[in-house]
């Protein structure tokens, strides 16, 4: 997947065409209260990110969005306003061939569709298609936990990416939400959701370690609403991810934050990146990514990639 091209003009046309549209007009599966069959994980084998003549240096970037409760605002703001900021910031700072996979995460204990998985894409229409095909279920279990580790499972066991397999270059995985993850994915849930004929319980730390083999793994905690600065939730993520926990105070800056994190790991200076944002967005992104910047060493590998904790 990911053979088509990004067009900023095409995205501007899509934005204009949706002026006045409701969320359910955009995310049409909301009205059916049913996830897209193409995004259901049952029988999932691999989502592929491949090089092509159009994209000879493909870079896999997986973005899993919390589709419970108020977090449904984030897919909407990406569709309406910020998909262009995501792609243009990446391309404008040396990531010539980004391939983005959008997915949805809920609660495997309480939701009907706790995992939705798109494809890695580069083109405007295709990226928009997978984003708008998400079903924003809007439930969640109310226990301060969601099933973010399902995204780690997909990345670890159900992706095949040329950036890593051909060049030894890790992709990127972002989960986004405002709660902690469940510490265990039960075998029964794995059989039900993914159709595994055999399964055993999987711990969050185990799945994270597997995903980190081929991906730089981040979690963006949306630091708004009732879970703002929640010590239990933030403590969970800091213990697992350290400086790879990104605490974001304004969800409207989600696209710029993702793209800036990728560019930072690829050796671009933070100030150079945020110089292209408006002042409020620049402040938000700088604050959110200060721990990431501090965690990066000042020693670079040839070609501008950071070494140290973010080993390629």
N, C-alpha and C positions, 0 to 999 in steps of 0.2 A: 504494500500500500504506500501512499505518500508520493505518487508520481506527478501529481498536478502542481500548479504554481499558485503562490499567494499573490493576490491583487488587491491593493489598497482601494483602488477605484471600485472594484466589485463589492468590497465590504461596505464602502460608503453608500452604494446603491441599496444594499440589503438593509442598512440602518434606516435609510430614508423611507424604504418601503414599509417599515414596521412602525412608523410614527402613529401613535394612537392605538396600537394593537395591545390587547391584554396579554397577561402571562399565559393564559390558556390558549390564546390565539397563536402564540409562538411555540409553546410546548404542548403540542396537540394531544400527546398521550395522556396529559392530565385529565382531559375530559373523559377519556375511556377508562381512566383509573387502571391502566395496564401498561407495563413496561414493553418496549419494543422487543419483538422476538429476536431481532438481530443483535440486541445488546444483552440478552439473557446468557448467563454463563454455563448453563447445562451443556455438558459435552465439549466445553471450550478446549481447544488444543493450543494454538498459538496466535497471538497478535504480532504481526511482523512489521519491522521498520527496516526498509531496504534501500541501498544505494541504487541510483539510476543515472542515466545521462543527464537528466534535469537536476538531480540532487546527488552528486558524487560523494559528498561528505555528510551523509544523513546523520542526524543526532536525535535519538529517541527521547521525548519528554512526555511522561504520563502524568495527567492531572486528574485526580479523583476528588469529586466534589460531594460534600455532604448534602444529601437531598432531603433532609428532615427539617421540619419546622421552619424557622426563620432563615436557615441557611440556604433555602431555595432562592433567596435574593441574589446570591452570587452567580449561579448560572445565568440568571436573567440579565445582570449587569454586564456579564461577559458578552452575551449575545447582542444586547442593545448598544453597548458603548465601547467595550474594552478588548474585544478580540483583536482589533487593529493595533492597540497598544502592545499587546502581547507579542504579536508577530513582528511588528515594525521595530520594537526594541531589541528583540533577538537578532533579527537580520541586520539591523543597523550597528550592532556591536560584535560583529565577527562570526555570528552563528548563521552561516549562509544557508544551511539546509535543515532547519528544524522540522521535525515530524512530531505532531502533537496527537496524543490519544486522550480523549475525554471519557471519563467514567463516573459512575454514581455510587455512593456508599450510604447505606442505612444501618439498621440494627438487625442482625440476623436472628435475634430472639423475638422480635415483635413485628418486623416489617414483612410485607409480602415479597418485596423486590429489593433486598439489601445490597445487591451487587449488580451493576450494569456496566458493560464494557464496550467501548467503541473500537475504532481502528486508528492506527497511526496515519495521519494525513498531513499534507502540506498546503493543499489548495483551499481557496476561500470557500467555495460552495461545499466542499467535503467537510471542512472543519465546522462550518455552520450547521450542516446536516446532522452531524453526530451530537453537537451541543443541543440542538433543538429536539433531538429524538429522545433525550433524557426524560424520564418520568419523574417528576418531583413529588414523591409520595407524601412527604410532609408529616410523617408520623414520628418515629423514634420512641424509645422506651421510657424516657423520663428518669433514667438511672445514671446520668452523667457519663454514659458510655455509648459509643457507636462501634461499628465493625470495620474500623479503618485497616485492620490487619488483613482483611480480604484483598485490599489493594496490593499489599506486600506479597501475598500468595500469588496473585496474578502476575506481578512483575517477576517473581522468582521462578515460577514454574510454567508460565503460560505466555512468555514473550520470546521472540527471537529477533535480535537487533544487530544489524551489520556494524554499527559503531563499536560495539563491544566485541563481537565475534570475529570481525575482520581487522579492526584497528586497536583492540584493547582499550577503547575509550568508553568509559561508563556513560550510560544515559542518566536521566533525571526522573525522579518520582516525587510528586508532591501530593500529599493528602491535605484536605482543607476542611476545617470544622471548628466546633467550639467545645468539644467534650473529649474525654479520654477514650482509649480503645479497650475493648474487652481483652483480658489477659489470656483467654483460651478460645480457640475456635473448635467446637466439638465435632467429633467424627460424624455424628448424625447430620449436622448442618452441612458438612462438606459433601456428604452423599446426596443430600437433598438439593443443594444449590448447584453443585458442579457435576453431579452424576457420577462421582467416584464409586467404583464397585467395591473398593476397599479403602478404608480411611482410618486414621487414628487422630486423637486430639492433637492440636498444634498450638504451641505457646507463642505469644506475641514476640518475645525476644528471639525465638528460633526463626520465625518468618522474617523478621527484620534482618537478621544476619544473612539469611538466604538472599533476600532482595538486594542487600548492600554489595553482594558479589559483583553485580553488573550495573547497579544504579547508585547514584548519589541520592539518598533518601532524606527528604525534608517533611516536616509537618508544619502547616501554617495554622496557628491557633487564632481564630477570629475573636479578638479581645473586645467584644461588645456584649450588651445585654446582661442577662442574669449570671453568666459565667465569666464576667470580666475579672481578670486577676485572681481567678479561683485557685487557691494554693494547692488543692488536691489534684486538679486537672493539670496545672502547669508543672507540679512536682512529678506527676507520672511521665509527662513528655520529656522533661529535663533529664530524668534518670535514664530514659531510653536513648534519647537523641542528642543531649548536650546542646552544643551551639547550633545544631541543625534543627532545633525548634525555632520557628519564626513567629514572634508574637506581633500580630498586625492589628493596629488600633482602628483602622478604617477599611472596611471590606471593599470600598470603591477603588482601592489601590492594589487589588489582588493581582491583576495582570502585570502591572509594572513590577510588583514584588517578585513574582515568579521569574520573569525575564531577567531582572537584575541579578537574582541569585545565580541563574545559569551563567550569565556573563561574568560575574565575580569569580566563579570557580574556573572560568576559562581565562582568567588573568586580566580582565578589564578593570580599570580603576573605578571605584564607586562614584567618585565625583564626576567623572566623565559620563557615566550612565545617567545619573539623576539630573545632569545639566539640561537634558532635553525634556524634563517634566515641568509642570507648573509648580509653583513654590510649595503649595500645601502637599501635593503628592510627593515631591522630593523630600520634604521633612518626614513624612510618614514612612517612606521606603528606607531612608537612611536610619531612622530609629529602629525599624523592624530588623534590618540586616546588620546592625552594628555587631551583634555576637558572631554572625557568620564571617564578617570581615575580620574580626579579631582572631577567629579560629584559623584563618588562612595564614600560612607562613609567608615570609617575604622571599623565600627561595622558589624560583620558578624553574620548571623544566623547559627544555628547548621548545620553541613554538608558542610560549606564553602561557602554558597551563601551570596551575598551582600544584605543588607537591604537598608533602606533609599529610595532614589528616584526610585530605580529599584525594587519596591516591587514585590515579587513573588505572 
